[in-house]
Amino acid sequence: MLKLKTKSIHFFKLIFPSTGIELIVFLFFLVVYGYLGSYIAIHHKIIFDARIPWDAYFSFDNKSIVMTGGSFERHPLSYYFFNWIRELALLFSDGKMDGNFRFVLAWFSNLAVSLSVLQVFKYLKNIIGLPLFFSIPLILFFGGFSTTILLSFTPENFTYTLFLLTLFHHYAAIKLKKEERIPALALAFSGITIGGLTVTNIVKVFIPVAFEKGLFKSWKKFGNAAFRVGFTCVCFILLYLNRIDFKYGNILSKTNEQYEKFSNVNATPTWDMILSYFFGGNILFSNFIIRDKHNMNGYHYKGIIMDVYTSWIPYIFIAVLWVLILWSYLKNFRNKPVQVLMISFVADIIIHCVMRFGLHTSFIYGGHFVFVYPLLLGWLFYSYRQSPGILSFITAACCILFVYLMTNNYLRTTEFFWFLKTYY
């Protein structure tokens, strides 16, 4: 009983603020994102409108996600997760899908994203050991990304995936730092929750296992790791099959249908979609396009999406950021947590950039990987902590990126509010 109590305390300390500075960071983002989301929820209908099935803003499927959890082939277990979110929101709004309903949905999203930022901060402070002088600006940088801004009020799978992935990477880094194994139950729970919201992300849960100490030097350790991975897969597969009443044939047919739908878009050059949507759109808002939409039942509405960049400055921004990221990776190549982060990111690059799945709307998938940027930048700062000259250069580069990011995203956000006031 005492051991269970101790583990519960450690679990809550891992998720929630455990020090004064962590509480300040968490409350800061909770208030900022909370004000943004509350204003949108109360004064505008775009977060949830029963008449709008999808794509009211930036290809998010709010109504579909809130009502059903999303398609089972991509989000196999999110149906259960969004059921209780919807019921709690309806409880608060007396069964009406009105402003109070939208308010609760926005605050659930706000809580998830604020906790995600907190996890990034904990990682920077506790795993990397960065001083506040570097970690605070990095989380402000991360907090200003287009993805974190949008997800802070959007009821979507990506919102909660961002939290679960940041939490898992922080937890896995703790285990790697202590040279401990991830327990079977913890691995299974991570696989079910992360993979349940977006099926392809389950692969990321197994990456830290490959870096456990002495794994490939001992058959006993390797067998134990194989058992934990197998146990996680069996639990996940059984729950997945139960979700679809064991009609496993539907998985392949629906998956092929979704792949054809989301991978055969040739209106924009592939290289521009990769730069503007996958690497750029998750961080830096691009130009907006307003399009006419309808729900196939006679209701017409306006939708806003991102265009590719039309100025050379955003491309320079992305190029400089990626030079810093690759520099960090090469400098910390032998660092296990860094390898876990990069391999996890590469998985998304393969899915979206190589296989082209959802590449034309990949700016909405940022919840799967944008947290990697501040963490790898944090490792870069750490690796040059005893080289003042290089550290000053990196700091200056990041400051320029930060100023441009905040200026650009603030101006684009005002354009988004114009769209809301005009049409919603």
C-alpha positions in Angstrom: 0.0 0.0 0.0 2.8 2.4 0.9 4.6 1.6 -2.4 1.4 2.3 -4.3 1.0 5.6 -2.5 4.6 6.6 -3.3 4.2 5.7 -7.0 0.9 7.7 -7.1 2.7 10.8 -5.6 5.5 10.5 -8.2 3.0 10.1 -11.0 1.2 13.3 -10.0 4.5 15.1 -9.5 5.5 14.1 -13.0 2.3 15.4 -14.6 1.6 18.5 -12.5 3.8 21.3 -11.2 6.0 20.2 -8.3 8.0 23.3 -7.6 7.2 27.0 -7.4 8.7 27.9 -10.8 6.8 25.0 -12.5 3.6 26.3 -11.0 4.3 29.8 -12.3 5.0 28.5 -15.8 1.9 26.4 -15.8 -0.4 29.1 -14.6 1.1 31.6 -17.0 0.2 29.5 -20.0 -3.1 28.4 -18.5 -4.1 32.1 -18.2 -2.9 33.2 -21.6 -4.3 30.3 -23.5 -7.4 30.3 -21.3 -8.2 33.9 -22.1 -7.7 33.3 -25.9 -9.9 30.1 -25.8 -12.5 31.6 -23.6 -13.0 34.6 -25.8 -13.3 32.5 -28.9 -15.7 30.1 -27.3 -18.0 32.7 -25.8 -18.1 35.2 -28.7 -17.7 32.9 -31.8 -19.1 29.5 -32.9 -16.1 28.2 -34.7 -14.9 25.8 -32.0 -18.1 23.8 -32.3 -21.1 24.2 -34.5 -23.3 21.2 -35.1 -23.9 22.3 -38.7 -20.2 22.3 -39.6 -18.7 18.8 -40.0 -15.1 19.7 -40.8 -12.6 22.2 -42.1 -14.0 25.4 -40.6 -10.4 26.4 -39.7 -7.1 24.8 -40.8 -8.6 21.4 -41.6 -9.5 20.5 -38.0 -12.5 18.2 -37.7 -13.9 19.6 -34.5 -17.5 18.3 -34.7 -16.4 14.9 -36.0 -13.8 14.5 -33.2 -16.1 15.7 -30.4 -19.0 13.5 -31.5 -17.2 10.3 -32.5 -13.5 10.7 -31.6 -12.5 10.5 -35.3 -12.1 7.7 -37.8 -11.4 4.3 -36.1 -8.6 3.4 -38.6 -6.5 6.4 -37.6 -7.8 7.0 -34.0 -8.9 3.6 -32.8 -9.6 4.3 -29.2 -10.3 8.0 -29.1 -14.0 7.3 -29.3 -14.0 6.4 -25.6 -11.8 9.4 -24.6 -14.0 12.0 -26.3 -17.2 10.4 -25.0 -16.4 11.5 -21.5 -15.1 14.9 -22.6 -18.4 15.5 -24.5 -20.5 14.3 -21.6 -18.6 16.5 -19.1 -19.1 19.5 -21.4 -22.8 18.7 -21.8 -23.1 18.4 -18.0 -21.7 21.9 -17.6 -23.9 23.3 -20.3 -27.2 21.6 -19.1 -27.2 19.4 -22.2 -27.0 22.2 -24.7 -24.2 22.6 -27.3 -24.0 26.3 -26.8 -21.3 28.8 -25.6 -20.9 27.0 -22.3 -20.3 23.7 -24.2 -17.7 25.4 -26.3 -16.1 27.0 -23.2 -15.6 23.6 -21.6 -14.1 22.1 -24.7 -11.7 25.0 -25.1 -10.6 24.7 -21.4 -10.0 21.0 -21.8 -7.7 21.8 -24.7 -6.1 24.7 -22.8 -5.3 22.4 -19.9 -3.8 19.7 -22.2 -1.6 22.2 -24.0 -0.5 24.1 -20.8 0.5 20.7 -19.3 2.4 20.0 -22.5 4.4 23.2 -22.2 5.0 22.3 -18.5 6.4 18.9 -19.6 8.8 20.6 -22.0 9.9 22.9 -19.2 10.4 20.0 -16.8 12.5 18.2 -19.4 14.6 21.3 -20.0 15.1 21.9 -16.3 15.3 18.4 -14.9 16.7 16.2 -17.7 19.0 18.7 -19.6 19.7 20.8 -16.5 19.3 24.1 -18.3 19.3 27.3 -16.1 16.1 29.4 -16.2 17.9 32.0 -18.3 17.7 29.5 -21.3 14.7 27.3 -20.4 12.2 30.2 -19.9 12.8 31.7 -23.4 12.7 28.3 -25.0 9.2 27.5 -23.6 8.0 31.0 -24.6 9.3 30.2 -28.1 7.5 26.9 -28.0 4.4 28.5 -26.6 4.3 30.9 -29.6 4.3 28.1 -32.2 1.2 28.1 -34.5 0.4 24.6 -33.4 0.4 25.3 -29.7 -1.7 28.4 -30.2 -4.3 26.6 -32.3 -4.4 23.5 -30.2 -4.9 25.5 -27.0 -8.6 26.0 -27.9 -9.2 23.2 -30.4 -10.9 19.9 -29.4 -8.8 17.5 -31.5 -6.9 14.3 -31.2 -3.6 16.2 -31.8 -4.3 18.4 -28.7 -4.1 15.5 -26.3 -1.5 13.6 -28.4 0.8 16.6 -27.8 0.4 16.2 -24.0 0.8 12.4 -24.0 3.9 12.5 -26.2 5.6 15.3 -24.2 4.7 13.4 -21.0 6.1 10.1 -22.3 9.3 11.6 -23.6 9.9 13.3 -20.3 9.2 10.0 -18.5 11.3 8.0 -20.9 14.2 10.4 -20.5 14.0 10.0 -16.7 14.3 6.3 -17.0 17.2 6.5 -19.5 19.0 9.0 -17.2 18.6 6.6 -14.2 19.5 3.6 -16.5 16.2 2.0 -15.6 13.7 0.0 -17.7 10.2 1.2 -18.5 7.9 -1.2 -16.6 5.6 -3.4 -18.7 2.4 -1.7 -17.4 3.7 1.8 -17.9 4.7 0.9 -21.5 1.4 -0.7 -22.2 -0.5 2.3 -20.8 1.6 4.6 -22.9 1.0 2.5 -26.0 -2.7 2.3 -25.5 -3.2 6.0 -24.8 -0.8 7.4 -27.4 -1.6 4.8 -30.1 -5.3 4.9 -29.2 -5.5 8.6 -30.2 -3.3 8.3 -33.3 -2.4 4.7 -34.3 1.0 5.5 -36.0 2.3 7.1 -32.8 2.5 3.7 -31.0 5.8 3.1 -32.7 7.3 6.0 -30.7 6.5 4.3 -27.4 9.0 1.5 -28.3 11.9 3.7 -29.3 13.2 4.4 -25.8 13.2 0.6 -25.1 15.9 0.1 -27.8 18.2 2.4 -25.8 18.0 0.7 -22.4 21.4 -0.1 -21.0 22.9 -3.4 -22.1 19.8 -4.4 -24.1 21.8 -6.0 -26.9 24.4 -7.5 -24.7 22.2 -9.7 -22.6 19.6 -12.2 -23.9 17.8 -11.9 -20.6 17.4 -8.1 -21.0 16.5 -8.5 -24.6 13.9 -11.1 -23.8 12.4 -8.9 -21.1 12.2 -6.0 -23.6 10.6 -8.2 -26.2 8.0 -9.3 -23.6 7.1 -5.8 -22.7 6.8 -4.7 -26.3 4.8 -7.8 -27.2 2.5 -7.3 -24.1 1.8 -3.8 -25.2 1.0 -4.8 -28.7 -1.3 -7.6 -27.6 -3.2 -5.3 -25.2 -3.5 -2.6 -27.9 -4.6 -5.0 -30.7 -7.2 -6.6 -28.5 -8.7 -3.2 -27.5 -8.5 -2.1 -31.1 -10.3 -5.2 -32.4 -12.9 -4.9 -29.6 -13.6 -1.3 -30.7 -14.6 -2.5 -34.2 -16.3 -5.8 -33.1 -13.3 -7.8 -34.4 -14.2 -6.9 -38.0 -10.5 -6.6 -38.9 -11.1 -6.5 -42.6 -12.5 -2.9 -42.2 -9.0 -1.7 -41.0 -7.3 -2.5 -44.3 -10.1 -1.2 -46.5 -10.5 2.0 -44.6 -6.8 2.6 -44.3 -6.3 2.2 -48.0 -9.2 4.6 -48.6 -7.7 7.2 -46.3 -4.3 6.9 -47.8 -5.6 7.4 -51.3 -7.6 10.4 -50.1 -4.8 12.1 -48.2 -1.7 11.3 -50.3 -2.7 12.2 -53.8 -2.7 16.0 -53.8 -0.6 17.5 -56.5 -1.8 21.1 -56.6 1.4 22.4 -54.9 5.0 21.2 -55.5 6.0 18.6 -53.0 9.1 20.5 -51.8 6.9 23.5 -51.0 4.4 21.5 -49.1 7.2 19.9 -47.1 8.7 23.3 -46.2 5.6 25.4 -45.8 3.3 22.8 -44.3 5.3 20.1 -42.6 8.4 22.0 -41.3 6.9 25.5 -41.3 3.2 25.6 -40.8 3.4 24.0 -37.3 5.7 26.8 -36.1 5.1 29.9 -38.3 1.7 30.9 -39.6 1.7 31.4 -43.4 -0.8 33.3 -45.5 -4.4 32.4 -45.1 -6.9 31.4 -47.8 -10.7 31.6 -47.3 -12.8 29.0 -49.1 -16.4 28.3 -49.5 -17.6 25.1 -47.8 -20.8 23.2 -47.4 -22.0 20.3 -45.2 -23.7 18.4 -48.1 -27.1 19.1 -46.4 -27.6 22.7 -47.7 -25.6 24.6 -45.2 -22.8 26.8 -46.6 -20.0 28.3 -44.5 -16.6 29.7 -44.8 -13.4 27.8 -44.1 -9.9 29.2 -43.6 -6.7 27.3 -44.4 -3.0 28.0 -44.7 -1.3 28.7 -48.0 2.4 28.1 -48.8 4.8 30.9 -47.9 5.0 33.8 -50.4 8.0 35.6 -48.8 11.6 34.4 -48.7 11.9 35.3 -45.0 9.9 32.3 -43.6 11.9 29.9 -45.7 15.1 31.5 -44.2 13.5 31.1 -40.7 12.9 27.4 -41.2 16.3 26.8 -42.7 18.1 28.5 -39.8 16.0 26.6 -37.2 16.8 23.3 -38.9 20.5 24.1 -39.1 20.4 24.6 -35.3 18.4 21.3 -34.9 20.8 19.3 -37.0 23.7 20.9 -35.2 22.3 19.8 -31.9 21.7 16.3 -33.1 25.2 15.9 -34.5 26.8 17.5 -31.4 24.8 15.2 -29.1 24.8 12.1 -31.3 25.8 9.7 -28.5 23.1 11.1 -26.2 20.4 8.5 -25.8 17.5 10.9 -25.1 18.5 13.0 -28.2 18.4 9.9 -30.4 15.0 9.0 -29.0 13.7 12.5 -29.9 15.2 12.5 -33.4 14.1 9.0 -34.3 10.6 9.8 -33.2 10.7 12.9 -35.4 12.0 10.9 -38.4 9.0 8.6 -38.0 6.7 11.6 -38.8 9.0 12.7 -41.6 8.7 9.3 -43.2 4.8 9.2 -42.8 4.1 12.7 -44.1 7.1 13.7 -46.3 8.2 10.4 -47.8 4.8 8.5 -47.9 3.0 11.9 -48.5 0.1 11.0 -46.1 -1.7 14.2 -45.4 1.3 16.3 -46.6 -1.0 19.0 -48.0 -2.5 19.5 -44.5 0.5 18.4 -42.4 0.5 21.7 -40.6 -2.3 20.2 -38.4 -0.1 17.3 -37.4 2.3 19.4 -35.3 1.1 17.9 -32.1 3.0 14.8 -33.0 6.4 16.4 -33.1 6.7 20.2 -32.5 8.0 19.7 -29.0 11.1 18.2 -30.4 12.3 21.7 -31.5 12.7 23.3 -28.1 14.1 20.1 -26.6 16.8 19.8 -29.2 17.6 23.5 -28.9 17.9 22.9 -25.2 20.4 20.1 -25.8 22.3 22.5 -28.1 22.6 25.1 -25.4 23.7 22.5 -22.9 26.4 21.1 -25.1 28.1 24.5 -25.4 27.6 25.6 -21.8 31.4 26.0 -21.4 31.9 27.8 -24.7 30.8 31.4 -24.2 31.5 32.5 -27.7 29.5 29.8 -29.5 26.8 30.0 -26.8 26.4 33.7 -27.5 26.1 33.1 -31.2 23.4 30.4 -30.7 21.5 32.7 -28.2 21.6 35.6 -30.7 20.3 33.4 -33.5 17.5 32.1 -31.3 16.5 35.6 -30.2 16.2 36.7 -33.8 14.0 33.7 -34.5 11.9 34.3 -31.4 11.2 38.0 -32.3 10.2 37.1 -35.8 8.1 34.2 -34.7 6.1 36.3 -32.2 5.7 39.2 -34.6 4.5 37.0 -37.5 2.2 34.9 -35.4 0.7 37.8 -33.6 -0.2 39.5 -36.9 -1.6 36.3 -38.4 -3.6 35.7 -35.3 -5.2 39.2 -35.7 -6.1 38.1 -39.3 -7.7 34.9 -37.8 -9.8 37.0 -35.5 -11.0 39.2 -38.4 -12.2 35.9 -40.0 -14.0 35.0 -36.8 -15.7 38.4 -36.5 -16.7 38.4 -40.1 -18.1 34.9 -40.5 -18.6 33.4 -37.0 
